[in-house]
Amino acid sequence: MESLGLPAEIFTDLTDVGLGPEKLQHITVALRVEELPPRAVIVLSLREPVKDQARLRQKLKATVKDPTRREVWTVSLPNIPLYSFSMTAIDDTTYLLCSNIVDLELGKKPHGGIGDLNLGLKESIERLSPSSFVWVASGNEDWAKFKAVELLVNMAKRPEFTKQLGDYRAVAASVSLEPELTLNLALRTPGASQATVWIERNQPPTTETSIGLKANGAWVEATMPFEPPQKKSSELKRWLGW
């Protein structure tokens, strides 16, 4: 996992609470960045039930949220010190964690799949490779107007980011097997003409034959062999104008 550029501490801490990578089927994280702080929902899907529930709650420093609702706990997650989550078990192998307790109601709804997502998010997800095993996708929004983005821009002391973010409306990125490990990145610009201009401005040199870059309507799509992020970060920053 470290070879993929992921911090080893993440997996050490998960293993310590009994949720090592070998026990995880899926991890899904959703953020509402238009709010401050960003509203977070995490779904942990396990391969098998946790044998020692008491130990899991102890490791997560879980306390009862409401004595009348003992199935709801307040927990702290490793490496996420700024959040306190409300946690409940949907079934023996699925845990729902929400930074806003109101979102626990999501666990009572039947799983609707991609059809229940908004149009912008569905369009982003459709850009992902079917063989993706790690992916991220956003809705179609004006990111520069989000309060959380404004805070990050101010903290970074990079006011130019606000203008640069105005060039993008959505993002979809994934790592897939096609047939080798491949990074797929799609950026949605405000329109097809902007995507064409973006391609003309950022077309990599012909010597970089391992990188594929094309316009697809308002989307700019790039594919490249996957390497640890630090090896590609400078090149991606150049493309994004950062």
N, C-alpha and C positions, 0 to 999 in steps of 0.2 A: 504494500500500500504506500510506503514511503517513496517508492520509485515512481509513483504517479504524482508526487508533489504534495501529498496530503500529510498534515502534521501527525507525527507518531503519537503525540499526547492524546489526540482524539480517541484512538483505538485503545490506548492504555487505560484511559478513564472509563470507557465503555466496558472493557473487559473487567475492570475492577468492580463494576456494579452488576456483573453477570450478563452483560449484553455485548459480548465480543463479536467481531465480524462474522464468525462462523455461525452465530445464532440469529443473525439478522437477515430477513428476507428482503425487506425494503425499508428505506427511510424516506419519508416525504416531509418537506418543509415548505410552508407557505408564509409569505410576509405581505402585509399591507403597508407599503412605505409611504402612503399618503398621510398616515397618522404618525404622531410623535409621542412616545417612541414607537417604532414600527410594531404592529400587532402580529404576533407569531402563532402559528399552529404547527405542531409536529405530530406525525403519525409514525409509530414504530410497529412494524409488522415482523413478527418472529417466526422462525422455522418450527419452533416447538414451544409449549408452555413453559414458563419460568417455574422451576421446581421449588425454589425457596422465595416465596413472595415477601415474607417478613424481612429477609436479608436485602432484597431489592429495595424495599421502602427505606430500610435503614441506611443503605448506601446513598440513596437519593435524598436523604434527610427529609423524608416525607412526614408531614403532620396532617391531621384530619382537618379538612377545610371547614366542614360544618358537621357538628355532632349528629344532626338529623339526616345527613347524607354521607355516611361513612365510606361510600364507594368513591368519593371525591377527595383527593389529597393535594396538598401544596408541596411542591418539590423544587429542589435546586439541581440544575444540571451542571456537570463538570464543564469548565471553560466558557460558561455563559453566565457570568456573575451578576449581570445587570437585570436579569429576568427572574421572576418567580412564576412558576407554571402551576396551573390546576391540572391534575392528571386523573384520568379514569380509564378503566379497562373496558374496551368495547366487547371483547371476548377473550378467550384464553391466550390468544397469541397477538392481540392488537391493543396498543395503548395510544390514547389520545392525550396530548399535552397542549394547553392553550395559555397564552399570556393574559387573555381576557376570558374570565370564566363563562361569559355569555356564549362563547364559541363551543363550549362543551355540548351544546344542543345539536351541533353538527353530527355528533356520534349517534344520535337517535334517528337520523334520517337514513333511508335506504340508499345504498351506493348507486348513484346515477351515472357514473362514468363521465367521459369527456363531453357528452351531450349537455351536461348541466353547467359547463363553464361558459364564461362570456365569450363573445365572438373574437375579441382581440387575443385572448389567451389561447383559444382553440387554433387560431391562425398560426400563432407561434409554435404550438406543439406539433402542428402538421409539418413544420420545417425539420423536425427531429428525425433522425434515422430510426427505422424500426428495430435495428439491432443495438440501440443505445442502452447502456447499462448505468450510465451516470449522465444526468441531464438537468438543465435549468431553463426555464422559459418565463417570460413576463407578458403582461397584458399590453395592449396598445394604448399608451398614455404619453402625455407630455411630461417627461420625468423632471424637467427643470422646475416644475411648479410644486413638487412634493416637498412637504416640510422636512422630512427626514433627509432628503437630498440636499436641501438648503443648509441643514445643520452640518452635514458631512463636508460640504463645500467650505463652510466657514471654519470648521475645525482644521481642514487641510490648508486653509489660507490660499486657496486657488480659485478665485472668483471667475476665472476664464472657463472653468468647468461648466458653469451654468449655460453659457453660450454654446459650448461644444455639445452638451447633452441635447440642445435644441435640434441637432441634426439627426436624432434618433427617436424612434417611437416604440420599438419593441426589440427584444433580443431572444434568441434561442441558441443554446450551445449544448453539445453532447460529446461524449466519448463513446465510440462504437467499434465493432469488429467488422471490417468491410474489405478484405478479409483480415487486414492487419489493424492494429490499434490506430484509430483515426479520430482527430479532433474536427468537429463540424461546428461552424459558427455562422449564424444568420443574424443580420442587423436590418431592421425595418426603418427606412428613411421616410420623410414626409410624402414622397411620391416617386414615380418611375424616373422622371428627369433627374431628380436628386441622386437616385441610385446610380444612374449612368455617369453623372459627373463624379461621384465618389469613386467609381471603378477607374475612371480615367486618371484621377488624381493619385490613387493609391495602388495602381497595378504594379505588382512586384517585378523586379528584373527577370528577364527570360532565363537567367541562369538558375533562378529558384524554381526549378521544374517540379519540386515536390509539393508546391502550393497551388491549389486551384481556386480561382476567384472569378465570380460571375455575377451579373445582375439578373434578377428574376422579378419583374414588375418593380414594386417599391422596395424589394428585398435585395440586400447584398449578401451573397453566400460564399463562404470560404471553407475549404477542406485542406487538411495537412496531416502528415504523420504525427501521432501524439507523442509528446515528450513532456517531462516534468515542466510545469508552468514557468519556472524561473528561466528556462532556456528559451522560451518563446515570448516572455513578457515584454521585452524591449521592442520586438517586432510588432506585437499586437498594439502596444501603446502608440507606435508610429502610425499604424493604420487608423487608429481611433483619434489621432490628432492630439494625444496627450504627451 
